[in-house]
Amino acid sequence: MFALSFVVPFSVNLARAQSKTPAIIPAPLSFRVTTGTLKVSDGAVLSFPSDDADAEFAAQFLAGVVQRTRGIKLTPRPESGQAPNTALIVFRRKSSEDAMRKDSYDLQISPEGVRIAAADRGGLLYGAITLWGLLTADAARDGDAVLNCVSISDAPELPWRGIMLDSARHMQSVEFIQELIDWMALHKLNILHWHLTDDQGWRLEIKQYPKLTKIGGWRELPSVAGKTDPATGNSYRYGGYYSQEQVRRLVAYAAQRNITIVPEIEMPGHASAALAAYPQFGSSDAHLSAPVSEYGIFPNLYNVNEETFTFLENILAEVMRLFPSTYIHVGGDEAVKDQWKASPQIQAQMRALGIKDEDQLQSYFIKRIDAFLTSHGRRTLGWDEILEGGLASNATVMSWRGMQGGISAAKQGHDAILTPTRPLYFNYRQSDAADEAPGRFALNTLSDVYGFDTAPAMLTAEERKHILGIQANLWTEYVITEDRVQWMPFPRMAALAEVAWLPPAKRNWNDFLDRLVAEKKRYEALGIHDAPSAFRVRSIQHLNPGQNRASVELHNQTGFGEIRYTVDGSVVTASSPLYEKSFDLSLPSRLRAAAFHDGEIPGSVIDRELNAVTVRRRFSQDLKLCVNDPSIQMEPDPPVPGRPVMLANYQNPCWIYTEAELIGIKRISAQVDPLPYVFHDPRSKPPQNPSLSGELQVRMDTCGGPVVATLPLKPAVGHRNVTWLHASLPPPARSA
């Protein structure tokens, strides 16, 4: 065992001295406040052994993030064997026998300095990140930091703490992915599952098969104006790929930050992009000319010929040379088997193999791939459909259709990772607010994520050992741009991190919210534009037309903090009137409101002009959908500046304006946006009334009530901007 030092001369702040936990996320497993404080100033030295690359990186990483978010310049310096070590932060390398578990660390802050002890790269880095959290726990962003003396022993509950990024539907730049890796590391997440192939695009350079990216990497974007942008004359051709050199750099970048990148190469379904490039490996004589431009589920499957397995094994051989991860994800989900059923050749192969149905054929397919990966020292990972027909011997199940897949795998003695759509799909919306980003219809709120149960009660203690961890998935069908990809995981990533790090008995929702205020300050300093959904005030207005007044209700999603407001246009502050119950105001008025915590605003301020028109106005998100599922909050692809985000059930576009006040109303206006129909599922019904030249009907009382107005949609056809439609309402109007 040898000593490591990675130390800083300092001095610190007494905030939260009596608090239950330090203001960091995830909260440490065990901590104890001790006596005294320590000040950290510019020039503080971080010392590390000259022969320890992990410690050196931890020192450099800590210095960089502290300067960026706290304004203090720390000085990393290798330890000299010829002079006494004068650094105040000491990193000590434990032997693996002394470590509690992988990624664990001990952190001691005394008036004399800081000591971090860990046995591995993850522990050294996470000790540094905890120290960064303590240095940024207060609101100050300049000047010396003052730390309370504390003793922390910390270790993760779960070994798999992951985020999945879908780069197949919409790509992100290498620079953005590096930022995401940094953000993950600061949350002590350690797996980036990278979804690289799908029906809409093949994103990984495979040198033996260049058409995978040359053809499979490009698609035409759906557009109401056709395939050409009328403003520029350019094709809406979308695509690209990551070169092998870019991948190697990303893998190394992530590894330094204790993050493993796990690649996903989809099979036997979600294969349209690959089969557009190499149709001979498909199951249908109807060949694709390009990847599909819609989203959803498609019947295009690989066939089960020996040449196809050679093709896939050659691809996986290149994948394994790029990604040293133990696991290779092979997809396995949503394989609609109509082409297999319709193919005489495949049916004959099934009979020759003694396979009775197509589920067993998929099992045969995955087992072939599993045997290949196993022979190369790797392990197969697949979505929970790989359970159907029989699970491959070395496979691990990623359970997305609820918890049952993970439970079934664990009971069979197989490892599993829990990633159910509810609440761990981060492409689902964080709130139902009108300013929420595009996403799937359901809400996966911050509290939903924090309340996720990582230890299913129906498993025995021995079976629970097979639950490796949890993962949040960010699919990008409707999360188009990098700013949207940034919005969706934050601040839910903080909840995910704490749920993965702490055992259930250690979690505390109210304490987490309190610590999240400091975390959001860190986000601001890091340039992360997180969603304000959890803390932002929402207002509900009810019109009293006879008196030209409105009653106003205020609330926020978590109920956290105290709501303050003004109605005269003045700036809302911590001394503005406290909201206690609904109130009336005369129209017009200007409402401003925010939630406050310790005098600060953890969310954002709302600013509403309220008058007889705006109080009656409803956005699509404010209306009740007649049928919730399936629905999507979406925008054009590519996005068009100035175009709103619309929430619609794409199979049954019908909305209800509840409690509409119609007294004195003579007409209705609707803003319409000609979004393309972009979801395909052979198992579901086609959308009702899909014609773009149809009409918007306004009915009274119920969806089947009498038609009181008709707004033809033809004026909106082909427009790149939203269109206002107007219609008269017959007198006398009556309440809905």
Protein Blocks (a to p, Z undefined) as FASTA:
>chain_A
ZZddddddddddfehklpmbdcbddddfbdcddeddddddehiacdddfklmklmmmmmm
mmmmmmmmnopacddddddfkbccfbfbdcddddfklpmbghiacddddfkbccdddfbf
klmmmmmmmmmmmmmmpmbfgdjddddddddddddfblbdcddddfklpccdfklmmmmm
mmmmmnopabdcddfbdfkbcfbdcfklmmlmmmmmpccdddfkbjadfknopacddedd
ddfklmmmmmmmmmmnopacddddddfehklmmmmmmmmlmcbfbdcfbdcfbecjdfbd
cdfbfklmmmmmmmmmmmmmmmmcfbdceejpaiafklmmmmmklmmmmmmnopabfklm
mmmmmmmmmmmmmmnopacdddfklmgopaafkbccddfebjklmmmmmmnopacddddf
blcbfkbcfbfcfkbccddfbdcdfklmmmpcfbdfkbcfklmmmmnbdcddddfklmmb
fmlmmmmmpcklmmmmmmmmpcfklpcfklmmmmmmmmmmmmmmnopacdfklmmccddd
dddfknopacdddddfkopajddddfehpacdfkbccdfbdcdddddddddddddeehia
fbbcddddddfklmmpccfklpccfblbacdddddddddehiacddddfklgcdddehia
fehiabdcddddddddfbdcfkbccdehkbfklccdddehiamlccfbdcdfklmgopab
dcddddddddddddZZ
